[in-house]
Amino acid sequence: MGGYLLTNFYDVSVRTGDLLVIFGAIFWSLHIIFIGELISDFDLPVSVGLIQTFIVSFLSFLVGITYEDFVIENILNEKIEILYSGILSGGFAFVLQIYAQKNISPAPAAIIFSLEGVFATIAAWVLLNQILNINNILGCAFILAGVLLSQLMPAIKKT
């Protein structure tokens, strides 16, 4: 319900982008499971993060040279944004995720990662001055409440 309210999804048809998001979510869940298993076998989060970053960079470069036109001037104009997305949100964020998954099983990790939409919405509001309507605010609240309940309910039941 929270995800639905965050999307401003007034047209109930399933579009190509929706299917791609579902396809991506499947691979994201497999990534969380795979990283959880890998870190339990090998306690090397930084090495795993570096290898992952290099593989993703190489594959992204192959896709880029196949489907995109590289214009050096355009790349240099957007160098800060490219470095930000590559280093911070790509490399550093994934290394933090891998490091964090050393201490948590994949199921709770996936639940906590479901807060991504909430944080993206809040960041868009704060950083990009996007306007949130009541549906967006309720969507954030539902997702946050669901995550908190799923994490706190076992502790509440023990008491």
C-alpha angles and dihedrals in degrees: 000000000000093000091049092053092048094055101061082226103176096151109069095202119112110239132193091262090054091053091048090052090051090048089050091049090055091054091043090055090049088050092054092048093045093048090048091054094042094051092048089055098039121028095209108112096161093048092047089048092050093048090047091049093050093048093048091046092051094046091045090051090052091051090045096053089045099050108017138064111232112219109181093203091056091047091051091048090056099036095121093052092045092049091046094052093042101043105029108026094029111033106019096040092051092048089052089049092050092047091049092049089062087076102037136052121246097254097060089039090057091049092051091046088057085077088075091096091051093051092044091052093048091046091050089051095047102034103029099031092235114168118240120209125208092267091057092049092047090048091055090047093050093049093045092048092048093051093046092048093048091051099040100039095079090052092047092049091053092060 
